[in-house]
Amino acid sequence: MPALIFDCDGVLADTERDGHLPAFNETFAEFGLPVRWSDEEYAQKVKVGGGKERMRTLLTPEFVAAASLPSDPAALDEQVARWHMRKTEIYTGIIRGGSVPPRPGVRRVAVAAYEAGWTLAVASTSAEASVRSVLELAMGPELAARFSVFAGDVVRRKKPAPDIYAFAVRRLGLDPSDVVVIEDSRNGLLAALGAGLACAVTTSAYTGDEDFTGASLVVDSLGDPPPEETVTHVLSDPLGVRPGPCVVLADLAVLPSADGVPDSTTSGPPADDPRSRPH
């Protein structure tokens, strides 16, 4: 059975700049932390997979001392977990407020896939509550309920490690040759390729200049027809898919069987190795 697996942030909605960044900064302010990320700084932080992992980039000895944080690693981990829990609450509130719109074409393509009998899933390293809020925003509650969601700490290693996609494929009982992933970042692309999956890329606010070598198709969006028309601009089409004004399900359906889809390879232990399980 064919399957369509979406990343969340940057794919279902362009959430990083208008959702995650203000949620991080509001969290920092609430906890009295001496940091506010600028747009330019956050453009680099998004290359770190996982919200807690981004927060941990702050934890230099100088920052820990300036913020009067505990030096004990276990206590520091507990503190980061509290920050991240509050950040997730703030972020889901932003998403439910409706200020961040879904990206063009994602619901249209998902509806077509569902009606054609495809398996639908989301695989993301964001917190599950955050992912589900964006999924419902993008798809509506009824269609969102048809998705399997794999998110947060279900695997230890975050993208660009392939673990989240390998985990999703295994749990859903899929043949990798039947799966299409839609991603927006180089880290996500590498994760999909590492799991042996065909990947189409829709570039997002912070990823337009990244290297997408290995993607089966790169576009600026999936596009939508009139009346709210958004025309797809093709940035790379190495397999000659030649989508029209919008990417349609038939365009994505040819990607797994096309020449050039990599074999499944991983870096480090596979997703079902005990070392890859959350702890």
C-alpha positions, 0 to 999 in steps of 0.5 A, spaced: 500 500 500 502 506 498 504 511 503 505 519 504 509 521 510 509 529 511 514 532 516 510 537 520 514 544 521 515 548 515 511 542 511 504 542 514 505 550 516 510 555 516 511 555 523 518 556 525 518 564 524 511 565 527 510 559 531 516 556 534 521 562 535 516 567 539 514 561 543 521 560 545 522 567 546 516 567 551 518 561 555 525 564 556 522 571 558 517 567 563 523 563 566 527 569 567 533 567 562 538 572 559 537 570 552 532 572 546 533 569 539 533 574 533 530 571 527 537 571 524 540 566 530 534 562 530 535 561 522 541 557 525 537 554 531 532 550 526 538 546 523 538 543 530 533 537 530 528 537 536 526 543 541 529 541 547 536 540 543 535 547 541 534 549 548 540 545 550 545 549 545 544 555 550 547 551 556 555 553 556 558 554 562 557 561 562 550 561 560 549 556 566 552 561 571 549 567 568 542 564 569 543 561 576 542 554 573 544 548 577 550 544 574 548 537 576 546 534 569 540 531 572 537 537 575 539 541 568 535 536 564 529 537 569 530 544 568 530 543 560 524 539 560 520 544 564 522 549 559 520 545 553 513 543 556 512 550 557 514 552 550 509 547 547 503 550 551 505 557 548 506 554 541 500 550 541 496 556 543 499 560 538 497 555 533 490 554 535 489 562 535 489 561 527 495 566 526 499 561 522 496 558 516 497 551 513 501 551 507 498 551 500 496 544 497 498 540 503 490 538 505 489 538 497 494 532 496 492 529 503 485 528 501 487 525 494 491 520 497 486 518 503 481 517 497 486 513 493 487 509 499 494 511 501 496 510 508 497 517 511 502 519 517 506 525 520 513 524 522 517 529 526 522 531 531 517 536 535 513 534 541 507 530 539 502 536 542 505 541 537 505 536 531 497 534 533 496 542 533 499 543 526 496 537 523 489 539 525 490 546 523 492 544 516 487 538 515 481 539 519 479 534 525 476 529 521 482 528 516 487 529 521 484 523 525 486 519 519 493 520 520 498 516 524 503 521 528 510 519 530 513 525 534 518 527 539 522 522 543 519 516 540 526 515 537 532 518 541 536 520 535 533 526 531 533 528 524 538 528 520 538 521 523 533 516 519 530 513 525 524 517 525 522 515 518 525 508 519 520 507 526 514 510 522 515 505 516 516 499 521 510 501 525 506 501 519 508 495 516 510 499 510 514 497 504 520 503 503 519 502 496 511 504 497 513 511 501 513 518 499 516 523 504 514 530 504 520 535 507 522 542 507 529 541 510 536 538 508 536 535 515 529 532 513 531 530 506 537 526 509 533 523 514 528 520 509 534 518 504 537 514 510 531 510 511 531 509 504 525 513 502 523 517 496 523 525 498 519 531 495 521 537 498 517 544 499 522 549 501 520 554 507 522 560 510 528 558 513 530 553 508 530 556 501 538 556 500 539 549 503 542 543 499 537 538 497 541 534 493 538 527 493 531 529 493 526 527 487 523 533 487 524 540 490 518 546 489 517 552 493 510 549 495 505 544 493 501 549 490 493 550 490 488 552 484 484 558 484 480 561 487 486 562 492 491 560 487 498 559 489 502 556 483 508 551 484 515 553 482 519 547 480 526 548 483 529 541 482 526 536 478 532 531 477 527 525 475 523 529 470 516 529 473 514 536 470 508 538 475 503 543 472 501 549 476 500 545 482 503 538 485 498 533 484 498 526 487 500 523 481 506 527 481 508 524 487 506 517 486 511 516 481 517 518 485 518 511 489 519 507 483 523 512 479 530 511 478 535 514 483 531 512 489 537 510 494 537 504 498 536 504 505 542 506 509 543 508 516 548 512 520 549 509 526 545 504 530 538 502 526 531 505 529 530 498 532 537 498 535 536 498 543 541 504 543 536 508 538 530 507 543 528 513 548 530 513 555 
